Amino acid sequence: MAPLAAARRARALGRLQLVGCGVFFGLMAVLGRMLATGPARFTPGQLSVVRFGVGAAVSLAVFAVRPSLYQPRNVRLLVTRGLSGGLVVVLYFAALARIPAGEAGMIYNLFPAIATFLALGLLGERPGLRLWLAIGIATLGVVLVLGNGSLRLGLGWGEGAALLAAVFAAVSANVIRAMRGTDNAPTIFFFFCLAGLPVVLPFALDPWPGGLVPWALAVLMALSAFAAQVLMTEAYGALSVGEAASWLQLTPIAQVLLAALLLGEPLTAVGVVGIGVSVAGVAWATRLGQRAAAVPPP
């Protein structure tokens, strides 16, 4: 019973980590939108370089204090994660520079469902029909929140960038899940920043903005991304891609609430209903995950 109890505690912690991940990712997106459209006007490439640069610096500081945390093992997957993650970051910031944070979050947050589909072939995971329905319910809640009850979206560059970011994020999610048996979260994040920097540097050649406040917000944005990435990577060590997908539906909920608070983006009554629907879907998926985990493997 002891291993089963430990596994239950690990899954409970993983779910809590994904809640925190959603809050920090939402804050990162709102700050990115603010910096990309404000007077300072950071370009998507510049925001990406700041995010990776700060992340790499914080990682090196952590490794200096605790050298045992740096344990690269599967270097090929670590670099693959960094390359795909670099594309995710620059594409998502490009979307945030062109469309509202809510709409960008709605499209980008397709990635957990895409990741669950990819996990069928890449990792051999087999989510049951009820888990697919739970993910669908949680996603419907996201649509109600961020789409205000409408599925009508444009097909401009911003929407296309967000959709491509979702595809690469789904690939990254499966790579992270595949690595969690060999590599720890701090090492994965460090390589994410290290291998991602060459990907985004060519998009950061414009003149850089100045000013203490914009740069302070940019660093805060990068630190929020650091916290979100580490929490997500830790959670994938305890949860399947399918169950994590349902919990990641809370990310755009947090994003739209923060966008309403900090950017003045509208939140309607339909959106409030959507929050309830999404939370219900997450709760159902969690219950299904608990039942599946309680059944001993053959």
For each residue, the residues with C-beta under 8 A, 3 or more apart:
1: 4 5
2: 5 6
3: 6 7
4: 1 7 8 294
5: 1 2 8 9
6: 2 3 9 10
7: 3 4 10 11 238 293
8: 4 5 11 12 290 293
9: 5 6 12 13
10: 6 7 13 14 237 238
11: 7 8 14 15 238 239 289 290 293
12: 8 9 15 16
13: 9 10 16 17 238
14: 10 11 17 18 234 235 236 237 238 239 244
15: 11 12 18 19 235 239 247 286
16: 12 13 19 20
17: 13 14 20 21 231 232 234 235
18: 14 15 21 22 231 232 235 239 244 247 248 250
19: 15 16 22 23 247 250
20: 16 17 23 24 227 228 231
21: 17 18 24 25 227 228 231 232 235 248 251
22: 18 19 25 26 228 247 248 250 251 253 254 255
23: 19 20 26 27 254
24: 20 21 27 28 224 225 227 228 231
25: 21 22 28 29 224 225 228 232 251 254 255
26: 22 23 29 30 105 251 252 253 254 255 256 257 258 259
27: 23 24 30 31 221 224 254 258
28: 24 25 31 32 51 221 224 225 228
29: 25 26 32 33 92 96 101 104 105 255 259
30: 26 27 33 34 101 255 258 259 262 263
31: 27 28 34 35 217 218 220 221 224
32: 28 29 35 36 47 92 93 96 101 221
33: 29 30 36 37 96 97 100 101 104 259 263
34: 30 31 37 38 217 262 263
35: 31 32 38 40 41 42 47 214 217 218 221
36: 32 33 41 42 43 44 47 93 96 97
37: 33 34 41 97
38: 34 35 41 214
39: 214
40: 35 209 210 211 214
41: 35 36 37 38 209
42: 35 36 46 47 50 208 209 214 218
43: 36 46 47 97 203 204 206
44: 36 47 48 90 93 94 96 97 203
45: 48 49 90 93 200 201 202 203 204 205 206
46: 42 43 49 50 204 206 208 209
47: 32 35 36 42 43 44 50 51 93 218 221
48: 44 45 51 52 86 89 90 93 196 200 203 204
49: 45 46 52 53 197 200 201 204
50: 42 46 47 53 54 218 219 221 222
51: 28 47 48 54 55 89 193 221 222 225
52: 48 49 55 56 86 89 192 193 194 196 197 200
53: 49 50 56 57 193 197 222
54: 50 51 57 58 219 222 223 226
55: 51 52 58 59 189 190 192 193 222 225 226 229
56: 52 53 59 60 190 193 194 197
57: 53 54 60 61
58: 54 55 61 62 223 226
59: 55 56 62 63 186 189 190 193
60: 56 57 63 64 190
61: 57 58 64 65
62: 58 59 65 66 69 186
63: 59 60 66 67 69 70 186 190
64: 60 61 67
65: 61 62
66: 62 63 69
67: 63 64 70
68: 71
69: 62 63 66 184 186 187
70: 63 67 186 187 190
71: 68 183 184 187
72: 75 78 183 187 191
73: 182 183
74: 77 78 179 182 183
75: 72 78 79
76: 79 80
77: 74 80 81 175 178 179 183
78: 72 74 75 81 82 179 183 187 188 191 195
79: 75 76 82 83 191 195
80: 76 77 83 84 175
81: 77 78 84 85 172 175 176 179 188 191 192 195
82: 78 79 85 86 191 192 193 194 195 196 199
83: 79 80 86 87 195 196 199
84: 80 81 87 88 168 171 172 175
85: 81 82 88 89 168 172 192 195 196
86: 48 52 82 83 89 90 195 196 197 198 199 200
87: 83 84 90 91 164 165 168 199
88: 84 85 91 92 165 168 169 172
89: 48 51 52 85 86 92 93 196 200
90: 44 45 48 86 87 93 94 199 200 203
91: 87 88 94 95 161 162 164 165 168
92: 29 32 88 89 95 96 104 108 161 162 165
93: 32 36 44 45 47 48 89 90 96 97
94: 44 90 91 97 98 157 158 161
95: 91 92 98 99 104 107 108 158 159 161 162 165
96: 29 32 33 36 44 92 93 99 101 104
97: 33 36 37 43 44 93 94 158
98: 94 95 156 157 158 161
99: 95 96 103 104 154 156 158 159 162
100: 33 103 104 259 265
101: 29 30 32 33 96 104 105 255 256 259 263 265
102: 105 106 145 146 252 255 256 259 265
103: 99 100 106 107 146 147 153 158 159 162
104: 29 33 92 95 96 99 100 101 107 108 158 162
105: 26 29 101 102 108 109 146 251 252 255 256
106: 102 103 109 142 143 146 147 153 252
107: 95 103 104 110 153 159 162 163 166
108: 92 95 104 105 111 162 163 165 166 169 252
109: 105 106 112 139 142 146 166 248 249 251 252
110: 107 113 114 139 163 166
111: 108 114 115 165 166 167 169 170 173 248
112: 109 115 116 135 170 173 244 245 246 248 249
113: 110 116 117 135 136 139 245
114: 110 111 117 118 166 167 169 170
115: 111 112 118 119 169 170 171 173 174 241 245
116: 112 113 119 120 125 127 132 135 241 242 245
117: 113 114 120 170
118: 114 115 121 122 170 171 174 241
119: 115 116 122 123 124 125 127 174 177 240 241 242
120: 116 117 123 124 125 126 127
121: 118 124
122: 118 119 174 178
123: 119 120 174 177 178 241
124: 119 120 121
125: 116 119 120 240 241 242
126: 120
127: 116 119 120 131 132 135 240 242
128: 131 132 288 292
129: 132 133
130: 133 134 284 288
131: 127 128 134 135 242 243 246 285 288 289
132: 116 127 128 129 135 136
133: 129 130 136 137 284
134: 130 131 137 138 246 281 282 284 285 288
135: 112 113 116 127 131 132 138 139 242 245 246 249 281 285
136: 113 132 133 139 140 281
137: 133 134 140 141 277 278 280 281 284
138: 134 135 141 142 246 249 277 278 280 281 282 285
139: 109 110 113 135 136 142 143 249 278 281
140: 136 137 143 144 274 277 278 281
141: 137 138 144 145 249 253 274 275 276 277 278 279 280 281
142: 106 109 138 139 145 146 249 252 253 274 278
143: 106 139 140 146 147 151 274
144: 140 141 147 148 149 270 271 273 274 277 278
145: 102 141 142 148 252 253 256 267 271 274 275 278
146: 102 103 105 106 109 142 143 252 256 271 274
147: 103 106 143 144 150 151 152 153
148: 144 145 266 268 270 271
149: 144 268 270
150: 147
151: 143 147
152: 147
153: 103 106 107 147 159
154: 99 158 159
155: 159 160
156: 98 99 159 160
157: 94 98 160 161
158: 94 95 97 98 99 103 104 154 161 162
159: 95 99 103 107 153 154 155 156 162 163
160: 155 156 157 163 164
161: 91 92 94 95 98 157 158 164 165
162: 91 92 95 99 103 104 107 108 158 159 165 166
163: 107 108 110 159 160 166 167
164: 87 91 160 161 167 168
165: 87 88 91 92 95 108 111 161 162 168 169
166: 107 108 109 110 111 114 162 163 169 170
167: 111 114 163 164 170 171
168: 84 85 87 88 91 164 165 171 172
169: 88 108 111 114 115 165 166 172 173
170: 111 112 114 115 117 118 166 167 173 174
171: 84 115 118 167 168 174 175
172: 81 84 85 88 168 169 175 176
173: 111 112 115 169 170 176 177 236 241 244
174: 115 118 119 122 123 170 171 177 178 241
175: 77 80 81 84 171 172 178 179
176: 81 172 173 179 180 188 232 233 236
177: 119 123 173 174 180 236 240 241
178: 77 122 123 174 175 181
179: 74 77 78 81 175 176 182 183 188
180: 176 177 183 188 233 236 237
181: 178
182: 73 74 179
183: 71 72 73 74 77 78 179 180 187 188
184: 69 71 187 188
185: 188 189 230 233 234 237
186: 59 62 63 69 70 189 190 230
187: 69 70 71 72 78 183 184 190 191
188: 78 81 176 179 180 183 184 185 191 192 233
189: 55 59 185 186 192 193 226 229 230 233
190: 55 56 59 60 63 70 186 187 193 194
191: 72 78 79 81 82 187 188 194 195
192: 52 55 81 82 85 188 189 195 196 229
193: 51 52 53 55 56 59 82 189 190 196 197
194: 52 56 82 190 191 197
195: 78 79 81 82 83 85 86 191 192 198 199
196: 48 52 82 83 85 86 89 192 193 199 200
197: 49 52 53 56 86 193 194 200 201
198: 86 195 201
199: 82 83 86 87 90 195 196
200: 45 48 49 52 86 89 90 196 197 203 204
201: 45 49 197 198 204
202: 45 205
203: 43 44 45 48 90 200
204: 43 45 46 48 49 200 201 208
205: 45 202
206: 43 45 46
207:
208: 42 46 204
209: 40 41 42 46 214
210: 40 214 215
211: 40 214 215
212: 215 216
213: 216 217
214: 35 38 39 40 42 209 210 211 217 218
215: 210 211 212 218 219
216: 212 213 219 220
217: 31 34 35 213 214 220 221
218: 31 35 42 47 50 214 215 221 222
219: 50 54 215 216 222 223
220: 31 216 217 223 224
221: 27 28 31 32 35 47 50 51 217 218 224 225
222: 50 51 53 54 55 218 219 225 226
223: 54 58 219 220 226 227
224: 24 25 27 28 31 220 221 227 228
225: 24 25 28 51 55 221 222 228 229
226: 54 55 58 189 222 223 229 230
227: 20 21 24 223 224 230 231
228: 20 21 22 24 25 28 224 225 231 232
229: 55 189 192 225 226 232 233
230: 185 186 189 226 227 233 234
231: 17 18 20 21 24 227 228 234 235
232: 17 18 21 25 176 228 229 235 236 244 248
233: 176 180 185 188 189 229 230 236 237
234: 14 17 185 230 231 237 238
235: 14 15 17 18 21 231 232 238 239 244 247
236: 14 173 176 177 180 232 233 239 241 244
237: 10 14 180 185 233 234
238: 7 10 11 13 14 234 235
239: 11 14 15 18 235 236 243 244 247 289
240: 119 125 127 177 243 244 289
241: 115 116 118 119 123 125 173 174 177 236 244 245
242: 116 119 125 127 131 135 245 246 285 289
243: 131 239 240 246 247 285 286 288 289
244: 14 18 112 173 232 235 236 239 240 241 247 248
245: 112 113 115 116 135 241 242 248 249 285
246: 112 131 134 135 138 242 243 249 281 282 284 285 286
247: 15 18 19 22 235 239 243 244 250 282 285 286
248: 18 21 22 109 111 112 232 244 245 251
249: 109 112 135 138 139 141 142 245 246 252 253 278 281 282
250: 18 19 22 247 253 254 278 279 282
251: 21 22 25 26 105 109 248 254 255
252: 26 102 105 106 108 109 142 145 146 249 255 256
253: 22 26 141 142 145 249 250 256 257 274 275 278 279
254: 22 23 25 26 27 250 251 257 258
255: 22 25 26 29 30 101 102 105 251 252 258 259
256: 26 101 102 105 145 146 252 253 259 260 265 267 271
257: 26 253 254 260 261 267
258: 26 27 30 254 255 261 262
259: 26 29 30 33 100 101 102 255 256 262 263 265
260: 256 257 263 264 265 266 267
261: 257 258
262: 30 34 258 259
263: 30 33 34 101 259 260
264: 260
265: 100 101 102 256 259 260
266: 148 260
267: 145 256 257 260 271 272
268: 148 149 271 272
269: 272 273
270: 144 148 149 273 274
271: 144 145 146 148 256 267 268 274 275
272: 267 268 269 275 276
273: 144 269 270 276 277
274: 140 141 142 143 144 145 146 253 270 271 277 278
275: 141 145 253 271 272 278 279
276: 141 272 273 279 280
277: 137 138 140 141 144 273 274 280 281
278: 137 138 139 140 141 142 144 145 249 250 253 274 275 281 282
279: 141 250 253 275 276 282 283
280: 137 138 141 276 277 283 284
281: 134 135 136 137 138 139 140 141 246 249 277 278 284 285
282: 134 138 246 247 249 250 278 279 285 286
283: 279 280 286 287
284: 130 133 134 137 246 280 281 287 288
285: 131 134 135 138 242 243 245 246 247 281 282 288 289
286: 15 243 246 247 282 283 289 290
287: 283 284 290 291
288: 128 130 131 134 243 284 285 291 292
289: 11 131 239 240 242 243 285 286 292 293
290: 8 11 286 287 293 294
291: 287 288 294 295
292: 128 288 289 295
293: 7 8 11 289 290
294: 4 290 291
295: 291 292
296:
297:
298:
